[in-house]
C-alpha cells in the first residue's frame, strides 16, 4: 500500500531536491539570457534565491517582500529580460510543488502562487527601473557628446582662424560663383590691399587676364569632376599698384552635409621668394661657398659648352692650378689663415685673366681650374703662368703673417676637337702631377706621349694586386759572388712578374709599381717571408749557411712596424737571424724612424746592407753612424764606369774600407766590368754576368 505524501516528505532529502531544481533553473535560464556568471556561479546564485523563496513559503508569512527582492535580484544578474522571467516562472511553477517539503499541495499552492506573483512584480519593477536608468545614462551621454562636439567645433574653428590669420600664405574661401567670401590678411598684403578689402571681390578680377580662362576652367572641372580633390597652378595676381605678384595657387573643393559642392578654399603662396630661394640654392649647389667661384660640377658643364663653341683657330686653354705649400700654411698657421689664403688666391687668379673670356673654378682644397677661350690677343701660356706667380709673389698679410705664394700648373693648350670634357680634365690633372713631381712653382704642357706612358704605368700598378693573387708574381733568386774567385757569397731574393704574352717585369720595376700604390708592404712581407723560408730549406737540406739578401724600398724601411714584421717572419720561417741580410736604400736613411728601424734589426742579429751607395759625403757618413757592415754601389755607377775612362770610382773602395764595410758592386754585366772592380779592390758583386734571377731549383745547382 502506497505511503501518504507527508510520509514521503519525512523520508525525502530536501537538500538534494533543491540542488536538482536550482541546477535545472540555471541550465534553462542560461539558454535564454546573458549573465556575467559562469554556469557554476549562476547555479550557486539561484540555489541561494531558491532557499530564500522556500524559507518564505515555509514560515507561513504573508509578507511578499522577500519574493519581490528575489525578482529584483534576477534583474541584477544581467540581461535577463522577459525570456528570463518566463523561464523562471515556468521552472519554479512546476518544480516547487514537486518538492517534498512543500506538500501537501493544497497547503502550499496558494502560497506558491502568491510568491511567484510577488517575484514577478519585483522583477518588473526592477526591470523598469533598470530601463529608466539606462535611458537616463544614454540621455546624459548624448548631452555630453553634443557639448563635446560643440566645443570641438568651436576649438577647431578657433584653430582654423588662428592658422588662417597667422599663415604666411594667402587663404581665401571662394563661392562657386567666384566671389571671395572670406580672405586672410596675408592674401590682402600679397596684393597690396587693406585687410578685409577682398571680401565680396571676384577672384577672377584679381587674376591676370591671360590666366583667367585657365583658372575658371580648372575650378569648374574641380566642382563637376569628383575624381579630383584639388588643382594647382602657377598664376599671376594683379596688385593694387599695378604690379604682378607671381604665386602658386592651390584650390580645394568643400562640400556641404549633402555632399554637394559648396565652396572653394584657395591658397596662394608667394612665388617670388620661392624663386629667389630656388635660385640661391641652385647657385650654392654650383659654387664654392668660400671663394664664390664656380665648383667643379659647374665648370664641367661650362667646359662642355665652351668646347662646342671654341674658335677653330685659337681653341681653348685649360689650366689645372695648384697652390704650393698650402698644407704647410694650414698646419703651421691654422685652417682659418688657409681659408683667407684661398680667397686671396682666387682674387689674384681673377686679376690675371680679367681681360680674357675665362672661367675660374675651385675644384677642391687648393686646386683651381681656369678655362680660357682663346682669341688672337690671348697671351701665351708662359706669360699667363708667370703672371699668376708674379701676383702671388707679392707679399700680403693675413692676421699679422706676411706670406708670399707660388703655384704649379698643368696646361692643356688647344685640345683636339671633339675631346670629352672629362678626359680633358683628367689630362690637365695628370699634367699638373708631372709638373709638381719636379719642383714647385713650375708649369708643364700636356704631352700625349708622356701621358700615355703614365697611364700604362698606373694601369700596371693598380693591376699588380690581381696579378699577385693569380700567381704571376714570383720570388726568384740571383747569386752574389766573390770577385776574387767567383765563389758564391750569398743569394739575393728578387721579385719577377711573368705577364702572359707580354714582357716580364724585373725586380726594380715591380718594386717601383708596388711602391706607388702602397702594395709594397704586403707584397714585400710575402717576398721576405718566402725568401726566409727558402733560405731555411736550403740551410736544413744543403747545409747552406750564406746570407739570403732581401732589398727593401723606402716605404718598407720607414714602416714603424718593420722590426715586429722581421721578428715574426724569422720565428715563422726558422731562418737564423745572422743568415738574413736586409738591403736599405741609402736615400731613406735621413727619413725619420729609419735609424731606429736599422738599430732594431741589428739588435735582432740581422745584417744590414746599405743599398744604392754613391759618392756623396752623406753616404759615407751613414756607413759610419749606422750598424751597417756591407754597402752596395749603385747600378748607375757601374754602368757609368763601363762607358767612361774615368778612374775616380776606384777611390770609392778605400773610402768604404776605411769605415770598415764590405763593398758590393751591382750591375756587373761583362767580364771587363768584373775585372775592373776586382782590380779596384771590391769584394763582392751582383749582376747578369754572374747569373740572372732564377727559380729556387736552378739555385740548387750553385749550392751543391
Residue, then its C-alpha position, 0 to 999 in steps of 0.5 A: x500500500x502506497x505511503x501518504x505524501x507527508x510520509x514521503x516528505x519525512x523520508x525525502x532529502x530536501x537538500x538534494x531536491x533543491x540542488x536538482x531544481x536550482x541546477x535545472x533553473x540555471x541550465x534553462x535560464x542560461x539558454x535564454x539570457x546573458x549573465x556575467x556568471x559562469x554556469x557554476x556561479x549562476x547555479x550557486x546564485x539561484x540555489x541561494x534565491x531558491x532557499x530564500x523563496x522556500x524559507x518564505x513559503x515555509x514560515x507561513x508569512x504573508x509578507x511578499x517582500x522577500x519574493x519581490x527582492x528575489x525578482x529584483x535580484x534576477x534583474x541584477x544578474x544581467x540581461x535577463x529580460x522577459x525570456x528570463x522571467x518566463x523561464x523562471x516562472x515556468x521552472x519554479x511553477x512546476x518544480x516547487x510543488x514537486x518538492x517534498x517539503x512543500x506538500x501537501x499541495x493544497x497547503x502550499x499552492x496558494x502560497x506558491x502562487x502568491x510568491x511567484x506573483x510577488x517575484x514577478x512584480x519585483x522583477x518588473x519593477x526592477x526591470x523598469x527601473x533598470x530601463x529608466x536608468x539606462x535611458x537616463x545614462x544614454x540621455x546624459x551621454x548624448x548631452x555630453x557628446x553634443x557639448x563635446x562636439x560643440x566645443x570641438x567645433x568651436x576649438x577647431x574653428x578657433x584653430x582654423x582662424x588662428x592658422x588662417x590669420x597667422x599663415x604666411x600664405x594667402x587663404x581665401x574661401x571662394x563661392x562657386x560663383x567666384x566671389x571671395x567670401x572670406x580672405x586672410x590678411x596675408x592674401x590682402x598684403x600679397x596684393x597690396x590691399x587693406x585687410x578685409x578689402x577682398x571680401x565680396x571681390x571676384x577672384x577672377x578680377x584679381x587674376x591676370x587676364x591671360x590666366x583667367x580662362x585657365x583658372x575658371x576652367x580648372x575650378x569648374x572641372x574641380x566642382x563637376x569632376x569628383x575624381x579630383x580633390x584639388x588643382x594647382x597652378x602657377x598664376x599671376x595676381x594683379x596688385x593694387x599698384x599695378x604690379x604682378x605678384x607671381x604665386x602658386x595657387x592651390x584650390x580645394x573643393x568643400x562640400x556641404x552635409x549633402x555632399x554637394x559642392x559648396x565652396x572653394x578654399x584657395x591658397x596662394x603662396x608667394x612665388x617670388x621668394x620661392x624663386x629667389x630661394x630656388x635660385x640661391x640654392x641652385x647657385x650654392x649647389x654650383x659654387x664654392x661657398x668660400x671663394x664664390x667661384x664656380x665648383x667643379x660640377x659647374x665648370x664641367x658643364x661650362x667646359x662642355x659648352x665652351x668646347x662646342x663653341x671654341x674658335x677653330x683657330x685659337x681653341x681653348x686653354x685649360x689650366x689645372x692650378x695648384x697652390x704650393x705649400x698650402x698644407x704647410x700654411x694650414x698646419x703651421x698657421x691654422x685652417x682659418x689663415x688657409x681659408x683667407x689664403x684661398x680667397x686671396x688666391x682666387x682674387x689674384x687668379x681673377x686679376x690675371x685673366x680679367x681681360x680674357x673670356x675665362x672661367x675660374x673654378x675651385x675644384x677642391x682644397x687648393x686646386x683651381x681650374x681656369x678655362x680660357x677661350x682663346x682669341x688672337x690677343x690671348x697671351x701665351x701660356x708662359x706669360x699667363x703662368x708667370x703672371x699668376x706667380x708674379x701676383x702671388x709673389x707679392x707679399x700680403x698679410x693675413x692676421x699679422x703673417x706676411x706670406x708670399x705664394x707660388x703655384x704649379x700648373x698643368x696646361x692643356x693648350x688647344x685640345x683636339x676637337x671633339x675631346x670629352x670634357x672629362x678626359x680633358x680634365x683628367x689630362x690637365x690633372x695628370x699634367x699638373x702631377x708631372x709638373x709638381x713631381x719636379x719642383x714647385x712653382x713650375x708649369x708643364x704642357x700636356x704631352x700625349x706621349x708622356x701621358x700615355x706612358x703614365x697611364x700604362x704605368x698606373x694601369x700596371x700598378x693598380x693591376x699588380x694586386x690581381x696579378x699577385x693573387x693569380x700567381x704571376x708574381x714570383x720570388x726568384x733568386x740571383x747569386x752574389x759572388x766573390x770577385x776574387x774567385x767567383x765563389x758564391x757569397x750569398x743569394x739575393x731574393x728578387x721579385x719577377x712578374x711573368x705577364x702572359x704574352x707580354x714582357x716580364x717585369x724585373x725586380x726594380x720595376x715591380x718594386x717601383x709599381x708596388x711602391x706607388x700604390x702602397x702594395x709594397x708592404x704586403x707584397x714585400x712581407x710575402x717576398x721576405x717571408x718566402x725568401x726566409x723560408x727558402x733560405x731555411x730549406x736550403x740551410x736544413x737540406x744543403x747545409x747552406x749557411x750564406x746570407x739570403x739578401x732581401x732589398x727593401x724600398x723606402x716605404x718598407x724601411x720607414x714602416x714603424x712596424x718593420x722590426x715586429x714584421x722581421x721578428x715574426x717572419x724569422x720565428x715563422x720561417x726558422x731562418x737564423x737571424x745572422x743568415x738574413x741580410x736586409x738591403x736599405x736604400x741609402x736615400x731613406x736613411x735621413x727619413x725619420x724612424x729609419x735609424x731606429x728601424x736599422x738599430x732594431x734589426x741589428x739588435x735582432x742579429x740581422x745584417x744590414x746592407x746599405x743599398x744604392x751607395x754613391x759618392x756623396x759625403x752623406x753616404x759615407x757618413x751613414x756607413x759610419x753612424x749606422x750598424x751597417x757592415x756591407x754597402x752596395x754601389x749603385x747600378x748607375x755607377x757601374x754602368x757609368x764606369x763601363x762607358x767612361x775612362x774615368x778612374x775616380x770610382x776606384x777611390x770609392x773602395x778605400x773610402x768604404x774600407x776605411x769605415x770598415x764595410x764590405x763593398x758590393x758592386x751591382x750591375x756587373x754585366x761583362x767580364x771587363x766590368x768584373x775585372x775592373x772592380x776586382x782590380x779596384x779592390x771590391x769584394x763582392x758583386x751582383x749582376x747578369x754576368x754572374x747569373x740572372x734571377x732564377x727559380x729556387x731549383x736552378x739555385x740548387x745547382x750553385x749550392x751543391 
